[in-house]
Structures are given as structure tokens and as C-alpha cells.
Amino acid sequence: MAEPVVPPTAGLPLGLADLLPWGGGADDLASALAQWLGVPAVQLECSGTSALMVALRALRAIAPQRDEVIAPAYTCPLVALAVAQCGLKLRLCDLRADALDMDGNVLRSLCSPQTLAVMPTHLCGRVADVAQALACAHAVGAYVIEDAAQALGARLGTLQGGSPLGEPVGWQGDIGFYSLAVGKGLTTFEGGVLLARDERLRQALARAGEQVRPSLFWELRRSVELIAYAALYRPRGLALAYGAPLKKSLSRGDWVEAAGDDFDDLIPQHPLGRWRQRVGARALQRLLAFLQQTAQQAACRCARLAALSGVEVVTEVGGEGANKAHGTWPVILLRLPTAAARDALMAQHWGDGSGLSLPFVHVLPDYGRYDHVLAATRNDKVDCARDWASRLVAVSNSPWLDGARFERLLAQIARAAGQAHTCEMAQSLKE
């Protein structure tokens, strides 16, 4: 019998009790999330992308003369689509060579009186340097939108009893947003959360959110998909829901489709339904314990992976001293020594059910299919980001990746990195 399929990320499973239309605990997701995060209030949207669009429209209403949004060149393509659909222009910031974060010098050169917002991104739960983004944005009168889509539960502060104290990631910028999509911890299948420190900005977000109209079609579709998630997000069910489509994409050599980077221009926007909110509120009661479990697992496995020659474990950037960053761990991000080593590893083991995946396949200008929303930005110099994109690999941090399979995966990664080192040595000897 084939081994169970490990999901590409560590998502929180749902139980039957979560799906009940009544009873079973709290059903006000907005209030429950605000209390869980320790903030005055949050605003719910139907997806992380919809939350971003609401934030952009709110800021554009405040500063209509500004029309540029700066984001990392290596990020979700939905960011580019959302910016374009809000009638704004995207500017791409290259990454630091030594960290998965925006290059401060490049960011400062991009900021101008036309800048509406800068978007530091906590990619795969790794905490970015928001202070840098704030300094650059505020120097020109722009705002900071923290893209914490993959970082619900990450915090800045000290640890006590295994839980970080202090402010949640997403609260340092002017506006922050989280995604409640599949694989990002808590899920309502799709869902988004907005938060802001300033009451004026919270009111602006509320006004922009009121423009979103209900859609029975999309709410019914998401509700059915949430039921399917609850039923199939299990090691055996994932073979059908995730493993089979992945193998089909890989058999065609379509890495973009395999990674889920093949987005349509249409971004649905509608209110998050009450039943899905109840499901999320009930599951939220288990989220902290799940995040603690995955953080402990990641700490042990990161140490093993970091010991491999030629393998770099991607760590936090933002937060120092008393404000030490504690990210979330849906995956463990690795940077391999060469693009060839990464591609060889993925060609051999992506799709074998062991939990390997890619965060995103390319930097935004290299997809081609999104050129229509990038315009002249696709010619921006993003060499460091391109290098990161070519060497990154994600190892699932799902508890369903058991010790035995992780040991095999460890050996496969070590072999790919070792072969790259051997090729480099042979090449240097030739030269």
C-alpha cells in the first residue's frame, strides 16, 4: 500500500464538531480573533487577497494622489493582480542577498511621493523587518501594509510557557492582514483578516469593506469546499485531493500549476458567511496548541537540516532583543547551494507524497502570464530575488510527516546538496 500523502504545509485539521451549524462554543470569529491576538478589533473579509484590496482602496481614498505599491519581487502573484485591480501600479523591490526580505537600499530608492504603500511580507511565517519598511515609507508620507497572510500567530516578544508574549505580527505596520486559506494554520477554506492600530484607519477599512457586495454563489462554493476540506484533509484523503492533481501537473512539466501559482484575474469579493465564521471560531480554540506543536517540531528538524553541508535554513529577519521574532511554521524553508541542486531534488521527489514543495516558482516578472498587470515593472532589476526563487525549497512541517519519512527526506536533501558541492569542486579544479 502506498504511503499516505503529506500536505505541503501544516494546516489545522477540522473535526465534525467544528461544522455544526449551532452550539459547540463561540461563533463570533471577529471577536474571538481580536481577543486571541490581543488587539481592539479585526475586520473579516472573504480572502487574504480581498483583505489586501480593501486595504488598498481604503488608503487610496485617504491619499488619492498616490498610486504606487512597493512589494517584494518574490511574492504571491495574487499581490500583482490585486494591485492592478485596484487601479494602482506595482513596484518590485529586490531582496537582500543574505535574507529573505526586501533590500533596504533598493526600497529607499523606490519610495517617492507617488508611493501609497510598502508591503513587507512575512513569507511562509518567517518574520520580515517591518521597522525598515516603516522608516522608508513614512519618510515619504506613505503607509505600510504588512502582508502577514502566512503568519497568523507569529509574534514579537519573549517566550513564557512556550507561548510568545507581545505584539502579533501584522500589528507593527499601519495595516496588517492575514489569510485563512487552506494550509495557513486556521482556515475557513478562504478568508481574510484586517487589523490596524489607528482608529481612523480602522474606520477607513470599514468604509471600504462596506463596498463589498454579497455573493450567494461564492459563499455556497466556499462552504462546500470547506466541508470537503474537513473530510479530505487527512493523510489518506490528501492522496485524492492533493496528490493526484499534483502528479498530473508534474507529468506535464507544469511547475507553475503544481505550485498553485496559476491564478485567474478574477478575485472574488464578498462577505465571509456566518457559518464559515462559526467553523473558524471553533477551530481557533485549538490553534495555539497546534502552533506550539509545529514550532517544537520545526526547532528539532531545523537543527538537523542546518547541519547538512550546503543547506541554509531560512530564519527570521525582524525582531531583536526584547522584541525577538517568533514566526509560524507551516513549512521549513531551505536555500540549496545551486539552482541545479534544487531542481534535481524537486524533479526526483516532488509529488512522492513526502511534503516537498515550492513557496512560489518564480519572481513575478518571470511568470510571463502576469505581464499584463506588471507593465514596465517586469523589467526591474531583481537579480537577488531571482536567485532566491531558483534555490528555495519548502519542507512540510505537518505533524503527519513522521520521523521515519523525515529521515529519508533528510538523506535526499543531503544527497542533492552534496552532489552540488561535488560539481562545484570539480568545476573549480578545471578552472
TORNUMAR-555125 format. One line per 4 residues: number of its first residue (from 1); their letters; for each residue x, y, z of N, C-alpha, C. Coordinates in steps of 0.05 Angstrom, whole numbers. Layout:
<rs>
NUM = a = X:Y:Z:X:Y:Z:X:Y:Z ~ ...;
</rs>
This chain:
<rs>
1 = maep = 17:-24:0:0:0:0:18:25:0 ~ 10:44:-17:26:69:-18:24:84:8 ~ 46:98:14:47:114:39:27:137:37 ~ 16:146:60:-2:169:59:13:194:48;
5 = vvpp = -3:212:37:8:237:26:10:258:48 ~ 34:270:50:38:292:69:30:318:56 ~ 14:335:68:7:361:56:31:379:53 ~ 31:398:35:55:415:31:59:434:54;
9 = tagl = 38:440:69:41:458:92:25:446:116 ~ 31:457:139:18:448:164:-8:464:168 ~ -30:453:160:-56:465:165:-69:452:188 ~ -87:467:202:-101:456:225:-125:439:215;
13 = plgl = -125:414:222:-148:397:213:-174:406:227 ~ -196:401:214:-223:406:225:-236:380:234 ~ -253:383:254:-268:360:264:-298:364:258 ~ -313:342:262:-342:343:257:-356:364:273;
17 = adll = -347:367:299:-360:387:316:-356:416:306 ~ -334:420:291:-330:447:280:-351:455:260 ~ -363:435:247:-381:440:224:-410:444:232 ~ -416:439:258:-444:441:267:-454:470:263;
21 = pwgg = -479:473:253:-489:500:248:-498:515:273 ~ -497:501:296:-505:514:322:-489:501:344 ~ -489:515:367:-476:504:391:-446:500:387 ~ -434:487:406:-406:478:404:-386:500:410;
25 = gadd = -394:522:423:-374:542:431:-378:569:416 ~ -358:585:417:-360:612:406:-366:612:376 ~ -382:631:367:-388:633:338:-382:661:327 ~ -370:678:342:-364:705:333:-334:706:327;
29 = lasa = -327:700:302:-299:697:295:-283:723:298 ~ -295:746:291:-281:771:293:-274:777:322 ~ -293:774:340:-287:780:368:-267:760:379 ~ -270:734:372:-252:713:382:-223:718:372;
33 = laqw = -221:726:347:-194:731:336:-181:756:349 ~ -197:777:353:-186:801:365:-176:795:393 ~ -192:779:408:-183:771:435:-159:753:434 ~ -158:735:415:-135:716:413:-110:731:406;
37 = lgvp = -112:751:389:-89:767:380:-82:788:401 ~ -101:796:417:-96:818:437:-97:845:424 ~ -116:849:405:-119:875:392:-148:884:396 ~ -154:910:392:-181:920:397:-202:908:380;
41 = avql = -196:904:354:-216:895:335:-202:885:310 ~ -216:867:296:-207:858:269:-231:860:250 ~ -225:861:225:-246:861:204:-243:837:187 ~ -264:822:182:-264:798:166:-270:803:137;
45 = ecsg = -256:790:119:-261:791:90:-262:762:80 ~ -268:759:54:-272:732:44:-246:718:36 ~ -224:733:35:-198:721:29:-176:740:37 ~ -151:731:38:-129:748:44:-126:768:21;
49 = tsal = -130:760:-3:-127:778:-26:-149:800:-25 ~ -173:792:-19:-195:811:-16:-188:831:6 ~ -177:821:28:-169:839:50:-148:859:41 ~ -129:851:25:-109:869:14:-123:890:-4;
53 = mval = -141:882:-20:-155:901:-38:-171:921:-22 ~ -184:912:-1:-199:931:17:-179:951:29 ~ -156:941:38:-136:959:50:-126:980:30 ~ -121:971:5:-111:989:-16:-132:1010:-22;
57 = ralr = -157:1002:-24:-178:1021:-31:-182:1041:-8 ~ -179:1032:17:-182:1050:39:-160:1071:39 ~ -135:1062:34:-113:1081:33:-115:1100:9 ~ -124:1090:-13:-127:1107:-37:-148:1129:-32;
61 = aiap = -168:1122:-17:-189:1143:-10:-177:1165:7 ~ -157:1157:24:-144:1177:41:-123:1193:26 ~ -109:1180:8:-88:1193:-7:-91:1188:-37 ~ -111:1201:-50:-117:1195:-78:-96:1203:-98;
65 = qrde = -77:1220:-89:-55:1229:-108:-33:1208:-110 ~ -33:1188:-93:-12:1167:-93:-22:1142:-107 ~ -5:1130:-123:-15:1107:-139:5:1084:-142 ~ 26:1083:-126:46:1061:-128:47:1045:-102;
69 = viap = 50:1019:-106:52:1000:-84:78:984:-87 ~ 95:984:-67:121:970:-68:118:944:-53 ~ 125:922:-67:124:895:-55:150:880:-63 ~ 157:859:-48:180:843:-56:176:830:-83;
73 = aytc = 197:828:-98:195:815:-125:188:786:-123 ~ 194:773:-101:187:745:-97:164:744:-77 ~ 140:742:-87:116:741:-71:94:728:-87 ~ 71:725:-74:48:712:-88:39:729:-111;
77 = plva = 34:716:-135:24:731:-158:-2:745:-153 ~ -18:736:-133:-43:750:-127:-39:779:-118 ~ -15:784:-107:-9:812:-99:-10:830:-124 ~ 3:821:-145:4:837:-170:-24:840:-182;
81 = lava = -40:819:-181:-67:821:-191:-84:840:-175 ~ -81:838:-148:-97:855:-131:-90:885:-134 ~ -65:891:-136:-56:919:-140:-67:930:-166 ~ -66:914:-188:-76:923:-214:-106:927:-213;
85 = qcgl = -121:909:-200:-150:911:-199:-159:936:-182 ~ -141:946:-165:-148:970:-150:-139:995:-165 ~ -130:992:-190:-122:1015:-207:-96:1027:-198 ~ -78:1011:-186:-52:1021:-176:-30:1008:-192;
89 = klrl = -6:1019:-188:18:1009:-202:36:994:-182 ~ 46:971:-189:64:956:-172:93:963:-178 ~ 109:967:-157:138:969:-160:150:946:-145 ~ 170:933:-157:182:909:-146:208:916:-133;
93 = cdlr = 211:907:-108:236:911:-93:252:886:-92 ~ 278:888:-99:295:865:-98:299:856:-69 ~ 309:831:-65:314:821:-38:343:824:-30 ~ 348:823:-4:375:822:6:388:795:-3;
97 = adal = 414:795:-7:428:771:-15:429:751:9 ~ 429:762:34:433:746:57:407:740:73 ~ 384:750:64:360:746:79:336:748:61 ~ 315:733:68:291:733:51:273:757:59;
101 = dmdg = 283:781:52:269:805:58:278:827:39 ~ 263:848:37:269:870:18:296:883:25 ~ 310:890:3:336:904:6:330:933:13 ~ 341:941:36:335:968:46:343:990:27;
105 = nvlr = 367:987:15:376:1008:-3:358:1010:-28 ~ 350:987:-39:332:988:-62:305:1000:-54 ~ 295:992:-30:269:1002:-21:270:1032:-18 ~ 291:1043:-7:293:1072:-4:293:1086:-31;
109 = slcs = 306:1074:-51:307:1086:-77:280:1085:-92 ~ 263:1066:-85:237:1063:-97:216:1082:-85 ~ 219:1088:-59:199:1104:-45:200:1133:-56 ~ 176:1144:-61:174:1171:-72:147:1183:-64;
113 = pqtl = 142:1208:-72:116:1220:-66:92:1205:-79 ~ 98:1187:-99:77:1172:-111:71:1146:-96 ~ 87:1139:-76:83:1114:-62:59:1116:-43 ~ 41:1097:-47:18:1095:-30:24:1077:-6;
117 = avmp = 36:1054:-12:41:1034:9:66:1017:3 ~ 79:1009:24:101:989:23:91:964:36 ~ 97:941:24:87:915:35:109:896:44 ~ 119:899:68:137:878:78:121:852:81;
121 = thlc = 134:829:74:120:804:72:132:783:90 ~ 116:771:108:125:750:126:122:723:112 ~ 139:718:92:136:695:75:139:669:90 ~ 119:652:87:118:625:99:122:627:129;
125 = grva = 113:649:141:114:651:170:140:662:181 ~ 160:667:163:186:679:172:182:709:175 ~ 189:721:197:182:748:204:202:768:190 ~ 190:787:175:206:806:160:212:831:177;
129 = dvaq = 229:848:167:237:873:181:217:895:175 ~ 197:897:191:176:917:187:187:945:194 ~ 205:947:214:215:973:222:229:987:199 ~ 243:971:183:256:983:159:235:994:140;
133 = alac = 215:978:135:193:987:116:179:1012:127 ~ 175:1013:153:162:1037:165:179:1062:161 ~ 205:1059:166:223:1082:163:223:1092:134 ~ 224:1074:115:225:1082:87:199:1094:78;
137 = ahav = 177:1082:85:150:1091:77:143:1117:90 ~ 146:1119:116:138:1143:130:155:1168:122 ~ 180:1163:113:197:1185:104:185:1199:80 ~ 169:1186:64:157:1199:41:126:1202:44;
141 = gayv = 116:1197:68:88:1201:73:70:1177:65 ~ 82:1154:60:67:1130:51:60:1113:76 ~ 45:1092:70:35:1074:91:50:1047:88 ~ 47:1031:109:58:1003:109:35:984:112;
145 = ieda = 32:966:94:13:944:96:29:918:100 ~ 27:907:124:41:882:129:26:858:117 ~ 40:845:99:29:820:87:37:797:106 ~ 18:792:125:22:770:144:3:747:137;
149 = aqal = -2:744:111:-21:723:101:-14:696:112 ~ 12:690:114:21:663:122:32:663:150 ~ 24:683:166:37:686:192:18:692:215 ~ -7:682:213:-26:685:236:-15:669:260;
153 = garl = -11:683:282:0:671:306:29:678:311 ~ 43:689:291:71:698:296:70:723:313 ~ 91:726:330:91:748:349:120:759:353 ~ 121:783:364:146:794:372:146:797:402;
157 = gtlq = 165:785:416:166:786:445:181:763:457 ~ 180:760:483:194:739:497:176:714:499 ~ 188:692:505:173:667:508:167:662:537 ~ 142:653:543:135:645:570:116:621:568;
161 = ggsp = 125:599:580:109:575:578:105:565:550 ~ 124:570:533:122:561:505:107:579:487 ~ 95:600:498:80:619:482:93:646:482 ~ 96:659:458:108:685:457:89:707:467;
165 = lgep = 100:725:484:85:747:493:91:772:476 ~ 74:791:475:80:815:460:61:818:437 ~ 68:835:418:50:843:396:49:822:374 ~ 26:818:362:25:799:339:38:811:315;
169 = vgwq = 50:795:299:59:803:272:34:812:256 ~ 37:834:242:14:846:229:4:871:243 ~ 15:876:267:6:899:283:27:921:283 ~ 51:916:272:72:936:272:68:957:250;
173 = gdig = 57:949:227:52:967:205:27:984:210 ~ 20:1001:190:-4:1017:192:-29:999:189 ~ -27:979:172:-48:959:168:-35:932:165 ~ -48:911:175:-38:884:170:-61:866:161;
177 = fysl = -54:845:148:-75:825:140:-64:797:141 ~ -82:779:148:-77:750:149:-95:736:129 ~ -87:712:121:-104:696:104:-113:671:120 ~ -138:664:115:-149:639:127:-154:618:105;
181 = avgk = -136:618:85:-137:599:64:-127:572:74 ~ -130:551:58:-121:525:65:-90:525:68 ~ -81:511:89:-52:507:93:-39:529:108 ~ -53:549:118:-41:571:132:-48:570:162;
185 = gltt = -51:547:173:-59:544:201:-90:543:202 ~ -102:563:214:-131:565:215:-142:571:188 ~ -165:557:181:-177:561:155:-207:562:156 ~ -219:579:140:-247:577:133:-250:570:104;
189 = fegg = -231:556:93:-225:550:66:-214:574:51 ~ -228:595:50:-217:622:43:-227:641:64 ~ -212:661:70:-220:681:89:-197:701:93 ~ -203:724:102:-182:745:106:-188:760:132;
193 = vlla = -167:771:144:-169:786:169:-153:811:166 ~ -166:834:172:-153:860:172:-150:871:200 ~ -128:885:205:-125:899:231:-109:924:227 ~ -114:943:245:-99:969:244:-99:981:272;
197 = rder = -77:993:279:-74:1006:305:-92:1031:307 ~ -92:1047:286:-104:1074:287:-134:1072:282 ~ -150:1084:299:-179:1083:296:-188:1095:270 ~ -174:1116:261:-181:1129:235:-178:1109:212;
201 = lrqa = -156:1093:213:-152:1073:192:-172:1050:194 ~ -179:1043:219:-200:1022:222:-227:1031:210 ~ -233:1056:214:-258:1067:202:-256:1068:171 ~ -233:1074:161:-229:1075:132:-231:1046:121;
205 = lara = -220:1027:135:-223:999:126:-252:990:127 ~ -267:998:147:-295:991:149:-311:1003:126 ~ -305:1028:119:-319:1040:96:-313:1026:70 ~ -287:1019:66:-280:1005:42:-293:977:41;
209 = geqv = -294:964:64:-306:938:66:-336:938:60 ~ -349:960:67:-378:962:62:-385:962:32 ~ -365:967:15:-370:967:-14:-371:939:-26 ~ -363:919:-10:-363:891:-19:-391:881:-18;
213 = rpsl = -400:870:-40:-428:860:-42:-429:830:-38 ~ -452:820:-25:-455:791:-21:-456:776:-48 ~ -448:751:-47:-450:733:-70:-458:705:-60 ~ -482:697:-65:-492:671:-57:-475:649:-70;
217 = fwel = -469:653:-96:-453:632:-110:-427:626:-96 ~ -412:648:-91:-385:644:-80:-386:634:-51 ~ -406:643:-36:-408:633:-8:-415:603:-7 ~ -434:595:-25:-441:567:-26:-417:550:-35;
221 = rrsv = -403:560:-55:-380:545:-65:-359:542:-43 ~ -352:563:-29:-332:561:-8:-342:543:15 ~ -368:543:20:-378:526:42:-376:497:34 ~ -381:490:9:-378:462:0:-348:455:1;
225 = elia = -331:473:-7:-302:467:-7:-292:464:22 ~ -304:479:41:-296:476:69:-304:449:80 ~ -328:439:72:-336:412:81:-318:391:69 ~ -310:395:43:-292:376:31:-264:376:44;
229 = yaal = -255:400:52:-230:402:67:-231:386:93 ~ -253:390:108:-256:376:133:-256:346:129 ~ -267:336:107:-268:308:102:-242:296:91 ~ -228:311:74:-205:300:60:-178:309:70;
233 = yrpr = -177:329:88:-152:338:98:-143:318:120 ~ -135:295:110:-125:272:126:-104:259:108 ~ -85:245:120:-64:232:104:-74:216:81 ~ -95:201:84:-106:184:62:-122:201:43;
237 = glal = -138:219:53:-155:235:36:-139:254:18 ~ -115:262:28:-98:280:12:-88:268:-14 ~ -87:241:-15:-78:228:-39:-97:235:-62 ~ -122:238:-56:-142:245:-76:-144:275:-81;
241 = ayga = -145:290:-59:-149:319:-61:-125:335:-69 ~ -101:325:-62:-76:339:-68:-57:323:-85 ~ -52:299:-77:-32:282:-91:-37:277:-120 ~ -62:270:-127:-69:263:-155:-67:288:-173;
245 = plkk = -78:311:-166:-75:334:-183:-46:343:-186 ~ -30:341:-164:-2:348:-165:13:331:-185 ~ 9:305:-184:23:287:-202:15:292:-231 ~ -10:300:-236:-19:306:-263:-5:331:-273;
249 = slsr = -2:351:-256:12:376:-265:42:370:-270 ~ 54:355:-252:82:348:-256:87:331:-280 ~ 68:314:-287:72:297:-311:73:313:-336 ~ 60:337:-335:61:355:-358:84:375:-356;
253 = gdwv = 99:373:-335:122:391:-331:113:419:-324 ~ 89:422:-314:78:448:-307:82:454:-278 ~ 105:465:-271:112:471:-243:95:494:-232 ~ 87:513:-249:70:535:-240:43:525:-230;
257 = eaag = 31:507:-245:6:495:-237:10:477:-213 ~ 32:462:-212:37:445:-189:40:460:-163 ~ 52:484:-165:56:500:-141:31:517:-134 ~ 11:516:-151:-13:532:-146:-10:561:-152;
261 = ddfd = 9:568:-170:14:596:-177:-1:605:-202 ~ -20:588:-212:-34:594:-237:-61:607:-230 ~ -60:633:-224:-84:647:-215:-98:661:-239 ~ -125:661:-238:-141:677:-257:-141:706:-248;
265 = dlip = -148:724:-267:-150:752:-260:-173:757:-240 ~ -194:741:-241:-217:746:-224:-210:741:-195 ~ -215:761:-178:-212:758:-149:-239:762:-136 ~ -252:740:-127:-278:743:-115:-277:760:-91;
269 = qhpl = -298:777:-87:-300:793:-63:-329:792:-54 ~ -333:783:-29:-360:781:-17:-356:778:13 ~ -376:783:29:-373:779:58:-368:750:65 ~ -353:745:87:-349:718:97:-374:709:111;
273 = grwr = -385:686:102:-410:677:113:-410:669:142 ~ -433:671:155:-435:666:184:-428:638:191 ~ -436:618:175:-430:590:182:-400:586:181 ~ -386:596:161:-357:592:159:-343:607:182;
277 = qrvg = -354:629:190:-343:643:214:-345:625:239 ~ -368:612:242:-371:594:265:-351:571:265 ~ -347:560:241:-327:539:238:-300:549:247 ~ -292:572:237:-266:584:244:-263:590:273;
281 = aral = -285:600:286:-284:607:314:-279:582:331 ~ -292:560:324:-288:535:339:-260:524:336 ~ -251:524:311:-224:514:306:-203:531:320 ~ -208:557:322:-189:576:334:-181:568:362;
285 = qrll = -200:554:376:-194:546:404:-172:525:405 ~ -165:513:383:-143:493:383:-118:503:369 ~ -119:528:359:-97:538:342:-71:541:358 ~ -72:553:382:-48:558:397:-33:532:403;
289 = aflq = -47:512:411:-34:486:417:-22:474:392 ~ -36:478:369:-25:468:343:0:483:336 ~ 0:509:339:24:525:332:47:518:350 ~ 42:513:375:64:505:394:75:478:385;
293 = qtaq = 58:460:378:67:433:369:85:435:344 ~ 76:451:324:91:453:300:117:469:304 ~ 117:489:322:141:504:328:162:485:341 ~ 154:468:360:172:450:373:184:430:352;
297 = qaac = 166:420:335:176:402:314:196:416:295 ~ 189:440:288:207:455:270:234:460:282 ~ 235:466:308:260:472:322:279:447:320 ~ 268:424:325:284:399:323:293:394:295;
301 = rcar = 275:397:276:282:390:248:300:411:235 ~ 296:436:242:314:457:232:343:452:240 ~ 347:443:265:374:437:274:387:414:257 ~ 371:394:251:381:372:234:388:382:206;
305 = laal = 370:398:195:374:408:168:397:427:166 ~ 400:444:186:422:464:186:449:451:187 ~ 450:426:197:476:412:199:485:400:173 ~ 467:401:152:475:390:126:493:409:112;
309 = sgve = 514:399:100:532:416:85:518:428:61 ~ 521:455:58:510:468:34:480:475:36 ~ 467:469:59:439:474:62:435:497:82 ~ 421:518:74:415:540:92:386:540:100;
313 = vvte = 381:540:126:354:542:136:347:571:139 ~ 325:579:126:317:607:126:305:614:153 ~ 316:635:166:307:643:193:294:670:193 ~ 286:679:217:273:705:220:292:728:213;
317 = vgge = 280:750:204:295:774:199:287:795:219 ~ 261:800:223:252:821:241:253:814:270 ~ 258:834:287:256:830:315:283:824:328 ~ 291:841:347:316:837:361:311:841:391;
321 = gank = 328:829:407:327:833:436:300:826:448 ~ 289:845:463:263:840:476:241:836:456 ~ 244:845:432:224:841:411:231:819:392 ~ 243:798:403:252:775:386:228:764:371;
325 = ahgt = 232:757:346:211:747:329:206:717:333 ~ 181:710:334:173:682:336:153:677:314 ~ 163:666:291:145:662:268:128:637:271 ~ 112:633:251:97:608:250:112:589:231;
329 = wpvi = 104:563:232:120:543:217:102:525:200 ~ 88:536:180:73:518:162:92:501:146 ~ 116:512:140:137:497:126:164:505:138 ~ 184:490:131:212:497:137:224:505:110;
333 = llrl = 234:529:108:245:539:82:275:534:82 ~ 285:523:60:313:517:56:323:531:31 ~ 348:540:31:361:550:7:384:531:1 ~ 382:518:-22:402:499:-31:425:513:-44;
337 = ptaa = 448:500:-47:472:514:-57:470:524:-86 ~ 455:509:-102:452:517:-131:424:512:-140 ~ 417:526:-162:391:521:-174:389:493:-185 ~ 411:483:-196:411:456:-207:405:435:-185;
341 = arda = 417:440:-161:412:421:-139:383:422:-131 ~ 371:446:-129:343:448:-122:325:435:-142 ~ 331:440:-168:314:429:-189:316:398:-190 ~ 340:388:-185:343:359:-185:328:346:-162;
345 = lmaq = 329:358:-139:314:348:-116:285:348:-121 ~ 274:370:-132:246:372:-137:237:352:-160 ~ 254:350:-180:247:331:-202:244:303:-192 ~ 261:295:-172:260:268:-162:239:263:-141;
349 = hwgd = 233:283:-125:217:278:-101:192:295:-98 ~ 188:315:-114:163:330:-113:141:312:-125 ~ 121:307:-110:99:290:-119:100:262:-108 ~ 121:256:-92:123:229:-80:109:227:-53;
353 = gsgl = 95:249:-45:80:249:-20:95:255:5 ~ 121:263:2:138:268:25:137:296:36 ~ 121:314:23:117:341:33:136:362:23 ~ 150:356:1:167:377:-12:149:395:-30;
357 = slpf = 155:421:-31:141:439:-49:158:464:-53 ~ 147:482:-68:160:508:-73:142:530:-62 ~ 153:550:-49:136:573:-40:122:586:-64 ~ 138:595:-83:129:605:-109:151:597:-129;
361 = vhvl = 143:592:-154:162:582:-173:181:603:-183 ~ 171:628:-187:188:649:-199:185:675:-184 ~ 203:694:-190:197:722:-184:175:731:-203 ~ 161:751:-195:137:759:-211:142:764:-240;
365 = pdyg = 165:777:-248:168:782:-277:174:757:-294 ~ 180:735:-281:189:711:-296:166:692:-302 ~ 141:698:-293:119:680:-299:110:684:-328 ~ 111:708:-338:100:714:-365:71:718:-365;
369 = rydh = 56:701:-352:27:702:-352:16:727:-337 ~ 33:740:-321:24:763:-306:36:790:-317 ~ 48:788:-340:60:812:-352:39:834:-356 ~ 14:827:-362:-6:847:-367:-12:865:-343;
373 = vlaa = -5:856:-319:-10:873:-295:16:884:-284 ~ 39:875:-295:64:886:-286:74:910:-302 ~ 66:912:-327:74:934:-344:104:937:-344 ~ 114:961:-342:143:965:-343:158:953:-320;
377 = trnd = 144:947:-298:157:936:-274:170:909:-280 ~ 161:895:-301:173:869:-307:202:871:-315 ~ 211:896:-321:239:900:-329:256:909:-305 ~ 245:910:-281:260:918:-258:283:899:-252;
381 = kvdc = 305:909:-241:328:892:-234:322:878:-208 ~ 319:851:-209:312:836:-185:330:811:-184 ~ 356:814:-188:373:791:-190:375:774:-165 ~ 376:788:-142:378:773:-116:352:757:-111;
385 = ardw = 330:769:-117:304:755:-113:303:732:-132 ~ 313:735:-157:312:713:-176:330:690:-166 ~ 352:696:-154:370:675:-143:356:660:-120 ~ 342:675:-103:327:662:-81:306:644:-93;
389 = asrl = 291:653:-113:270:637:-125:281:611:-137 ~ 305:612:-148:316:589:-161:327:568:-142 ~ 331:575:-116:344:557:-98:328:549:-73 ~ 304:561:-71:287:555:-47:272:529:-50;
393 = vavs = 268:516:-28:251:492:-27:237:493:0 ~ 212:484:1:197:483:26:193:454:34 ~ 199:448:59:194:422:71:170:425:89 ~ 150:408:85:125:410:101:132:406:131;
397 = nspw = 119:422:147:122:419:176:96:407:188 ~ 81:393:172:58:379:182:65:357:202 ~ 50:354:223:56:332:242:53:305:228 ~ 40:304:205:37:279:191:62:270:176;
401 = ldga = 82:288:175:109:279:165:123:266:188 ~ 121:240:190:131:227:214:162:225:214 ~ 173:215:236:202:214:239:216:198:217 ~ 205:175:210:218:157:190:219:171:163;
405 = rfer = 197:183:155:196:196:128:214:221:129 ~ 215:235:151:233:258:153:262:250:150 ~ 269:227:162:297:218:159:304:212:130 ~ 285:200:116:290:194:88:293:220:72;
409 = llaq = 275:239:78:276:265:64:302:279:71 ~ 311:277:95:337:290:103:360:278:86 ~ 360:252:82:381:239:66:379:248:37 ~ 355:252:27:352:261:-1:362:289:-5;
413 = iara = 356:307:14:365:334:13:395:335:15 ~ 406:319:34:436:318:37:449:309:12 ~ 437:290:-2:449:279:-26:449:300:-48 ~ 426:315:-51:424:336:-72:445:358:-66;
417 = agqa = 447:366:-41:466:387:-35:495:378:-38 ~ 500:352:-31:527:341:-33:535:338:-62 ~ 517:331:-79:524:328:-108:530:356:-119 ~ 516:376:-110:521:403:-119:549:412:-111;
421 = htce = 557:405:-86:583:412:-76:605:398:-92 ~ 600:373:-99:620:358:-115:623:370:-142 ~ 601:378:-155:603:391:-181:618:418:-180 ~ 613:433:-158:627:458:-155:657:454:-152;
425 = maqs = 664:433:-137:693:428:-133:706:419:-159 ~ 691:402:-174:702:393:-200:706:417:-219 ~ 687:435:-219:688:458:-236:711:476:-228 ~ 715:480:-202:737:497:-193:764:485:-200;
429 = lke = 766:459:-200:791:446:-207:797:449:-237 ~ 777:448:-253:780:452:-281:790:480:-287 ~ 779:500:-272:787:527:-277:815:533:-267;
</rs>
